[in-house]
Amino acid sequence: RRKDRFDAILVETTGLADPAPVAQTFFVDDDVRQKTKLDAIITVVDAKHLLGEIDRAHEAQEQLAFADIVILNKTDLVTAKELAAVEARIQKINPTATIKHTTRCDVPLDQVLNRGAFDLDRVLEIEPDFLDGDHEHEHDDHVTSFSLVTE
C-alpha cells in the first residue's frame, strides 16, 4: 500500500443534503482542487417511495439533477409498471444519469468507482453560479436541525 495516499475518498452527504456545495468544494478550494478529482456524484433512490416524496422534497430533486449515477434501490419491492414510472421520473429530472437497479444497495464497486462520470459543463447548465464560491444555495424550510451540548 502507498503511505499517505488514498485510492478514493467517498463523501456521504446523508439524507436531504444538497450536493452542490459539496461538489463545489472540489473546484473552488485550491488545496482540494489540486489534490483530488471529483469522479462522480452518486445518489441512492428508494424505488418504493420516490414517486410519493419527490414533489415535496426539493433536495431530493437537486440530488437527482446533480447525479451522474443513480442507484435505484429496493427494486424488488415494486412492480415492473411502478419501476418504469420511477425510471421515467428520474429521467425527466436527469436524462443523462446512469441508473443501476439494486436490492439492498448491492452494486459492484467497479460500477460506481473510477467512472470519470462527473461533467462540469452539465452542472454549469443546471447551476450557472456553481463555480462562484460565494454563491448562496437554497435550503428547504421544512428541514431543520438543532444541537444539544451537555457536560
Residue pairs with C-beta under 8 A, 6 or more apart in sequence:
8 39
8 113
8 114
9 36
11 22
13 19
13 22
16 57
16 59
16 60
16 140
16 143
17 59
17 63
18 59
18 62
18 63
18 137
18 138
18 139
19 41
19 43
19 62
19 63
19 66
19 67
20 62
20 66
20 123
20 127
20 130
20 137
21 137
23 38
23 41
23 66
23 118
23 123
23 130
24 130
24 131
24 133
24 135
25 32
26 32
26 33
26 36
26 37
26 38
27 33
27 38
27 120
27 130
27 131
28 131
28 132
28 133
38 118
39 113
39 114
39 115
39 116
39 117
39 118
40 68
40 69
40 112
40 115
40 116
40 117
40 118
41 66
41 67
41 68
41 69
41 117
41 118
42 67
42 68
42 69
42 70
42 71
42 112
43 63
43 64
43 66
43 67
43 69
43 70
43 71
43 97
44 70
44 71
44 73
44 105
45 64
45 70
45 71
45 72
45 73
45 86
45 90
46 73
46 74
47 72
47 73
47 74
47 75
47 77
47 78
47 82
47 83
47 86
48 74
48 77
48 78
50 60
50 86
50 89
50 90
51 82
51 85
51 86
51 89
53 60
54 60
54 61
54 64
54 89
54 93
56 142
57 140
58 138
58 140
59 140
59 143
61 93
64 70
64 90
64 93
64 94
64 97
65 93
65 94
65 126
66 94
66 123
66 126
67 94
67 97
68 96
68 97
68 98
68 115
68 117
68 118
68 119
69 97
69 98
69 99
69 100
69 111
69 112
69 115
69 117
70 90
70 94
70 97
70 98
70 99
70 100
71 100
71 102
71 105
71 107
71 112
72 83
72 86
72 87
72 90
72 99
72 100
72 101
72 102
73 102
73 103
73 104
73 105
74 103
75 83
75 101
75 102
75 103
76 103
78 86
83 101
87 99
90 97
90 99
91 97
91 99
96 119
96 122
98 115
98 117
100 107
100 111
100 112
120 130
123 130
124 130
124 131
127 135
129 135
